[in-house]
């Protein structure tokens, strides 16, 4: 995966990004004849869209992903407060500009939805469709805010058992109480990055990325939502331990009241980070939504029946077996402490 450096009002960012085309999982440039889809990942897990990037139908498009600021391989100037959704949107727009991406489709999950929504409101001509999975575009719920505060506090503990409990808490937030082999491998790959990006020397970066940007976020006003010029698809799982279905339905009603073309997809028994293990339910919906809003672009039949994602090799190295992708791990979710630093060096 290559890097590109941008400068915004909050300093420089060296973004780690990747372009997938029908012919390559690590392309130098997009195919201008095809739709472009930009993915915004969840907190802590840049590989959360693995199951979309190996989907044959979705791979008929240009798929672009990047590591958010203070995540994965992306590096930047030291954090300064305040840093909120407007700052994050400015960073992402700078990346879009330097990559010279045409108007494209946004697919986002968790904290990525806050940024994608902000970019779409500030730059409506840039976005052709907006798919928000497990959105966090409204104010934080009080009980979830308390939980985030506790997890942030315990994450810096020097007691290994406390850190293990914190890791389990974050994974319950992401995957509820059902961890698959793919989810376990994703965690094992992510942890060394999180520990380096959010170590004691990067306390403020950790605080902003995992706590402040969540708890200080603001819902968009009706006037702001009315600036959206693209249709919006809201996707949520009924088994999320963080946000009830009513949280998504509230945003849906806000969008409709603002005159936005909005629709919802409910995924039964799915957790908050549902993109990994519920791709069979959501990938066809994402594909159809993109096709419906890609007038003037070529829509090709997938040239192959099997594709690999940019994270295929690292997830296999972390123990993932594709034949058991959605199988539940028979064991309790495991946390190795200290984590294996070698996993961080396996990025393709």
C-alpha positions as CSV (number, residue, x, y, z in Angstrom):
1,X,0.0,0.0,0.0
2,X,1.4,3.4,-0.9
3,X,1.5,6.7,1.0
4,X,0.5,10.3,0.1
5,X,1.2,13.4,2.1
6,X,-1.2,16.3,2.6
7,X,-1.3,19.4,4.7
8,X,-4.4,20.8,6.4
9,X,-5.2,23.4,9.1
10,X,-4.1,20.8,11.7
11,X,-0.8,19.9,10.2
12,X,0.6,17.3,7.8
13,X,-0.8,13.8,7.4
14,X,1.0,11.0,5.5
15,X,-2.0,8.9,4.5
16,X,-1.6,5.1,3.9
17,X,-4.1,4.2,1.2
18,X,-4.9,1.5,-1.3
19,X,-6.7,1.3,-4.7
20,X,-8.3,-2.0,-5.8
21,X,-9.5,-2.4,-9.4
22,X,-10.9,-5.5,-11.2
23,X,-7.4,-6.3,-12.2
24,X,-5.4,-5.6,-9.1
25,X,-5.7,-5.4,-5.3
26,X,-2.9,-2.9,-5.2
27,X,-3.3,-0.6,-8.3
28,X,-1.3,2.5,-9.0
29,X,-4.4,4.4,-10.2
30,X,-8.2,4.1,-10.6
31,X,-9.8,3.0,-13.9
32,X,-11.6,6.2,-14.9
33,X,-14.3,4.3,-16.8
34,X,-15.6,2.6,-13.6
35,X,-17.4,3.9,-10.5
36,X,-15.2,4.8,-7.6
37,X,-16.0,3.8,-4.0
38,X,-14.2,5.4,-1.1
39,X,-14.3,3.4,2.2
40,X,-14.1,5.0,5.7
41,X,-13.1,2.4,8.3
42,X,-14.1,1.9,11.9
43,X,-12.2,2.9,15.0
44,X,-8.9,0.9,15.4
45,X,-9.6,-1.5,12.5
46,X,-8.5,-0.4,9.0
47,X,-9.1,-4.0,7.7
48,X,-12.8,-3.9,8.6
49,X,-13.8,-3.9,4.9
50,X,-11.8,-7.1,4.1
51,X,-15.1,-8.9,3.1
52,X,-16.1,-6.2,0.7
53,X,-12.7,-5.9,-1.0
54,X,-12.7,-9.6,-1.9
55,X,-16.3,-9.6,-3.1
56,X,-16.4,-10.3,-6.9
57,X,-19.3,-7.9,-7.6
58,X,-17.9,-5.0,-5.6
59,X,-14.5,-5.6,-7.2
60,X,-16.0,-4.6,-10.6
61,X,-15.6,-1.1,-9.2
62,X,-12.6,1.0,-8.1
63,X,-12.4,0.4,-4.4
64,X,-10.3,2.9,-2.4
65,X,-9.4,2.6,1.3
66,X,-7.1,4.5,3.6
67,X,-6.0,4.4,7.2
68,X,-7.6,7.2,9.2
69,X,-5.4,9.7,11.1
70,X,-3.8,8.0,14.1
71,X,-4.7,4.6,12.7
72,X,-2.7,1.8,11.0
73,X,0.3,3.1,9.0
74,X,-0.9,6.7,8.6
75,X,1.3,9.2,10.4
76,X,0.9,12.8,11.1
77,X,2.0,15.8,13.2
78,X,1.2,15.6,16.9
79,X,-2.4,16.0,17.9
80,X,-3.7,19.3,19.1
81,X,-7.1,20.0,20.7
82,X,-9.7,20.6,19.7
83,X,-10.0,18.1,16.9
84,X,-13.5,17.2,15.8
85,X,-15.6,16.0,12.8
86,X,-14.9,19.2,10.8
87,X,-11.2,18.7,11.1
88,X,-11.4,15.0,10.2
89,X,-13.5,15.9,7.2
90,X,-10.9,18.5,6.1
91,X,-8.2,15.8,6.3
92,X,-10.2,13.4,4.2
93,X,-11.1,16.0,1.6
94,X,-7.4,16.8,1.3
95,X,-6.7,13.1,0.5
96,X,-9.5,13.0,-2.0
97,X,-8.0,16.1,-3.7
98,X,-4.5,14.9,-3.9
99,X,-5.6,11.5,-5.2
100,X,-7.7,13.4,-7.8
101,X,-10.8,11.2,-7.1
102,X,-13.8,12.0,-9.2
103,X,-17.3,12.2,-7.7
104,X,-17.6,8.9,-5.9
105,X,-19.6,6.7,-3.6
106,X,-18.9,6.7,0.1
107,X,-19.2,3.5,2.2
108,X,-18.4,4.1,5.9
109,X,-18.8,2.3,9.3
110,X,-18.6,3.5,12.9
111,X,-16.5,6.6,13.3
112,X,-16.0,6.6,9.5
113,X,-19.7,7.5,9.2
114,X,-19.2,10.8,11.1
115,X,-16.4,11.8,8.7
116,X,-18.2,10.7,5.6
117,X,-21.3,12.5,6.5
118,X,-19.4,15.7,7.2
119,X,-17.5,15.5,3.9
120,X,-20.7,14.9,2.0
121,X,-22.4,17.9,3.6
122,X,-19.5,20.2,2.9
123,X,-18.8,18.9,-0.6
124,X,-22.2,17.6,-1.9
125,X,-21.0,17.4,-5.6
126,X,-18.2,15.0,-4.5
127,X,-20.5,12.3,-3.3
128,X,-22.8,10.2,-5.5
129,X,-24.2,7.9,-2.8
130,X,-23.6,7.5,1.0
131,X,-23.8,4.1,2.7
132,X,-23.6,4.5,6.5
133,X,-23.1,1.2,8.4
134,X,-23.6,1.3,12.1
135,X,-23.6,5.1,12.0
136,X,-22.4,7.4,14.8
137,X,-23.8,10.6,13.3
138,X,-26.0,11.7,16.2
139,X,-24.9,12.7,19.7
140,X,-23.3,10.0,21.8
141,X,-25.7,8.1,24.1
142,X,-25.0,8.8,27.8
143,X,-24.4,5.2,28.8
144,X,-22.1,4.6,25.8
145,X,-20.2,7.8,26.7
146,X,-19.6,6.4,30.2
147,X,-18.4,3.1,28.7
148,X,-16.0,4.9,26.4
149,X,-14.6,6.9,29.3
150,X,-14.0,3.8,31.3
151,X,-12.3,2.0,28.4
152,X,-10.1,4.9,27.7
153,X,-9.1,5.2,31.4
154,X,-8.3,1.5,31.8
155,X,-6.5,1.2,28.5
156,X,-3.5,3.0,29.9
157,X,-3.3,0.7,33.0
158,X,0.1,-1.0,33.7
159,X,-1.7,-4.0,35.0
160,X,-1.9,-6.7,32.2
161,X,-5.2,-8.1,33.5
162,X,-6.8,-4.7,33.3
163,X,-5.5,-4.2,29.7
164,X,-6.9,-7.6,28.7
165,X,-10.3,-6.6,30.1
166,X,-10.1,-3.4,28.2
167,X,-9.4,-5.2,24.9
168,X,-12.3,-7.6,25.5
169,X,-14.5,-4.5,26.2
170,X,-13.6,-3.0,22.9
171,X,-14.2,-6.2,21.0
172,X,-17.6,-6.6,22.6
173,X,-18.4,-3.1,21.4
174,X,-17.3,-4.2,17.9
175,X,-18.5,-7.8,17.6
176,X,-21.0,-8.2,20.5
177,X,-20.4,-11.6,22.2
178,X,-19.8,-13.6,19.0
179,X,-16.3,-13.7,17.7
180,X,-15.5,-15.5,14.5
181,X,-12.1,-16.7,13.3
182,X,-12.0,-13.8,10.9
183,X,-12.8,-11.4,13.7
184,X,-10.1,-12.9,15.9
185,X,-7.5,-12.6,13.2
186,X,-8.6,-9.0,12.5
187,X,-8.1,-8.2,16.2
188,X,-4.7,-9.9,16.3
189,X,-3.5,-7.9,13.3
190,X,-4.9,-4.6,14.6
191,X,-3.6,-4.7,18.2
192,X,0.1,-3.9,17.6
193,X,-0.8,-0.9,15.5
194,X,-3.1,0.4,18.2
195,X,-0.6,0.0,20.9
196,X,2.1,1.9,18.9
197,X,-0.2,4.7,17.7
198,X,-1.8,5.1,21.1
199,X,1.1,4.5,23.5
200,X,1.9,6.6,26.5
201,X,3.9,9.1,24.2
202,X,0.7,9.5,22.1
203,X,-1.7,10.0,24.9
204,X,-3.5,12.9,23.2
205,X,-3.8,11.0,19.9
206,X,-5.3,8.1,21.7
207,X,-7.7,10.4,23.6
208,X,-8.9,12.1,20.5
209,X,-9.2,9.0,18.3
210,X,-10.9,6.7,20.7
211,X,-12.8,9.0,23.0
212,X,-13.1,12.7,22.3
213,X,-14.2,12.6,18.7
214,X,-17.0,10.2,19.7
215,X,-18.2,12.0,22.9
216,X,-18.0,15.5,21.5
217,X,-19.6,14.9,18.2
218,X,-22.7,16.8,17.2
219,X,-25.7,15.8,15.2
220,X,-26.2,17.7,11.9
221,X,-28.9,20.3,11.8
222,X,-31.8,20.0,9.4
223,X,-30.3,22.8,7.3
224,X,-27.0,20.9,7.1
225,X,-28.6,17.7,6.2
226,X,-30.6,19.4,3.4
227,X,-27.3,20.2,1.7
228,X,-26.9,16.5,0.9
229,X,-27.5,15.9,-2.8
230,X,-27.1,12.1,-2.9
231,X,-29.2,9.3,-1.6
232,X,-28.3,7.8,1.8
233,X,-28.5,4.1,2.8
234,X,-28.4,3.3,6.5
235,X,-27.4,-0.2,7.6
236,X,-27.5,-1.5,11.1
237,X,-27.3,-4.8,13.0
238,X,-29.9,-5.8,15.6
239,X,-27.4,-7.4,17.9
240,X,-25.2,-4.3,18.5
241,X,-24.5,-3.9,22.2
242,X,-23.9,-0.1,21.7
243,X,-26.7,1.3,19.7
244,X,-30.3,0.2,19.5
245,X,-32.3,0.2,16.2
246,X,-34.0,3.3,17.3
247,X,-30.7,5.2,17.0
248,X,-30.6,4.5,13.3
249,X,-34.3,5.1,12.8
250,X,-33.9,8.6,14.4
251,X,-31.3,9.5,11.8
252,X,-33.5,8.1,9.1
253,X,-36.3,10.4,10.2
254,X,-34.0,13.4,10.4
255,X,-32.8,12.7,6.8
256,X,-36.4,12.3,5.5
257,X,-37.4,15.5,7.2
258,X,-34.6,17.3,5.5
259,X,-35.7,16.1,2.1
260,X,-33.0,13.5,1.7
261,X,-33.7,10.3,-0.2
262,X,-33.0,7.8,2.6
263,X,-33.5,4.1,3.1
264,X,-32.6,1.5,5.8
265,X,-31.4,-2.0,5.9
266,X,-31.7,-4.0,9.1
267,X,-29.4,-7.0,9.5
268,X,-30.7,-9.5,12.0
269,X,-28.3,-10.8,14.7
270,X,-25.5,-8.6,13.4
271,X,-23.1,-6.7,15.7
272,X,-21.9,-3.1,15.4
273,X,-18.9,-3.9,13.2
274,X,-21.0,-6.1,10.9
275,X,-19.1,-5.7,7.6
276,X,-16.7,-8.5,8.3
277,X,-19.1,-11.4,9.0
278,X,-22.3,-10.3,7.4
279,X,-21.1,-9.5,3.9
280,X,-23.6,-12.0,2.4
281,X,-26.4,-9.7,3.5
282,X,-24.9,-6.3,2.9
283,X,-22.6,-6.6,-0.1
284,X,-25.4,-7.1,-2.6
285,X,-27.2,-4.1,-1.2
286,X,-24.1,-1.9,-1.4
287,X,-23.5,-3.1,-5.0
288,X,-27.1,-2.4,-6.1
289,X,-27.0,1.0,-4.4
290,X,-23.9,2.0,-6.2
291,X,-25.2,0.8,-9.6
292,X,-28.4,2.7,-9.1
293,X,-26.4,5.9,-8.6
294,X,-23.7,5.5,-11.2
295,X,-25.4,6.9,-14.3
296,X,-22.9,7.3,-17.2
297,X,-20.4,4.8,-15.8
298,X,-19.5,1.4,-17.1
299,X,-20.8,-1.5,-15.0
300,X,-18.8,-4.6,-15.8
301,X,-19.6,-8.2,-15.1
302,X,-16.9,-9.5,-12.6
303,X,-14.1,-11.0,-14.6
304,X,-13.2,-13.6,-11.9
305,X,-15.1,-15.6,-9.3
306,X,-12.5,-15.1,-6.6
307,X,-10.5,-12.1,-5.5
308,X,-8.2,-11.4,-2.5
309,X,-8.4,-8.2,-0.4
310,X,-5.3,-6.1,0.4
311,X,-5.4,-7.7,3.9
312,X,-5.6,-11.3,2.8
313,X,-2.0,-12.2,3.6
314,X,-1.8,-10.5,7.0
315,X,-5.1,-12.1,8.1
316,X,-3.9,-15.5,7.1
317,X,-0.7,-14.9,9.0
318,X,-2.8,-14.1,12.0
319,X,-4.6,-17.5,11.8
320,X,-7.5,-16.8,9.5
321,X,-8.6,-19.7,7.4
322,X,-10.9,-18.6,4.5
323,X,-12.8,-21.9,4.6
324,X,-13.9,-20.9,8.1
325,X,-14.5,-17.2,7.5
326,X,-17.8,-16.9,9.2
327,X,-17.5,-19.8,11.6
328,X,-17.8,-18.9,15.3
329,X,-14.6,-19.5,17.3
330,X,-15.2,-22.5,19.6
331,X,-13.0,-20.9,22.2
332,X,-13.5,-17.7,24.2
333,X,-12.1,-14.6,22.5
334,X,-8.4,-14.7,23.3
335,X,-6.1,-11.8,24.0
336,X,-2.3,-12.4,23.9
337,X,-0.3,-10.1,26.1
338,X,2.1,-8.7,25.2
339,X,0.9,-8.9,21.6
340,X,3.2,-10.3,18.9
341,X,5.0,-7.3,17.3
342,X,5.8,-9.3,14.2
343,X,2.2,-9.0,13.1
344,X,2.7,-5.3,12.5
345,X,5.4,-6.0,10.0
346,X,3.2,-8.3,7.8
347,X,1.2,-5.4,6.1
348,X,1.1,-5.9,2.4
